[in-house]
Amino acid sequence: IEERLKTAGHQVVARTIVREDLDKLRAQFQQWVDDPGIDVIISTGGTGMTQRDLTPEAARDFINKQIPGFGELFRHLSFAEIGTSTIQSRADAGITHNGTVIFMMPGSTNACRLGMDQIILSQLDASYRPCNLVELLPRIRHEPAPK
């Protein structure tokens, strides 16, 4: 993921491994969401269905707007590779109160490759048409919500 992001011209400002601990995961998300130098968080692992898979629960507190299309598209594309086993993925994405985008993908190499190459990288490319998340970030971050 880091290599793909750097090749695409993005700066990776932080990277860490947090084991399956809800409080530690929440603390890490909080730190990154609060960092004005971080626009996008890409999390891998912890999106399965076992008791130790806690990433969506840890991120839930920070997400104000879901991006349901990410998980839907991820599972649709994943179906071609792993069939109905894709229903076991809770891949998800959302936007925080301050406009940070969070992507949550399974931790397998194939899942990370699929998510990055077929979804995330194009949405982080300002030249991708008809639209991309890069164009929306300034509005997401600075446009007041309707009353």
C-alpha positions, 0 to 999 in steps of 0.5 A, spaced: 500 500 500 505 504 501 509 503 495 503 504 491 501 510 494 508 513 493 508 511 486 502 515 485 505 521 488 502 521 495 506 522 501 505 517 507 506 520 513 504 515 518 504 507 519 503 503 524 501 496 526 496 495 532 494 489 534 486 486 536 485 491 541 479 496 541 482 501 545 488 501 542 485 501 535 480 507 537 486 511 540 490 510 533 484 512 529 483 518 534 491 520 533 490 520 525 483 523 525 486 529 529 492 530 525 491 536 520 497 533 516 493 526 514 487 527 509 486 519 508 487 513 513 487 506 509 486 501 515 488 493 513 485 487 517 480 487 522 474 487 518 472 480 518 467 476 522 471 473 528 471 476 535 478 479 534 476 483 528 474 490 531 476 495 526 469 497 524 467 498 531 474 502 533 473 507 527 465 507 528 466 513 533 469 517 528 465 516 522 460 522 521 458 520 514 458 513 511 461 511 504 457 505 503 459 504 495 466 503 497 464 496 501 459 494 496 464 495 490 469 492 494 465 486 495 463 486 488 470 486 485 472 481 490 466 476 488 470 475 482 476 472 486 473 469 492 466 467 490 461 468 496 466 468 501 466 475 500 460 476 504 465 475 510 468 482 509 466 488 513 470 492 508 467 499 509 469 507 508 467 513 511 468 521 512 470 523 519 467 530 522 473 534 520 473 531 513 478 525 514 477 519 509 477 512 512 478 506 508 478 499 512 480 493 508 481 486 509 488 484 511 490 479 506 495 481 500 490 480 495 484 484 498 489 490 499 491 489 492 484 489 489 482 495 494 488 499 492 488 498 485 481 498 483 478 503 487 482 507 492 488 509 487 483 512 482 479 516 487 485 519 490 487 521 483 485 528 482 485 527 474 480 521 475 473 522 471 467 523 472 469 525 479 474 523 485 474 524 492 480 529 492 476 534 488 471 533 494 476 534 500 476 541 500 468 542 500 468 536 505 472 540 510 470 547 509 463 547 507 458 548 513 453 543 513 446 545 512 442 547 518 
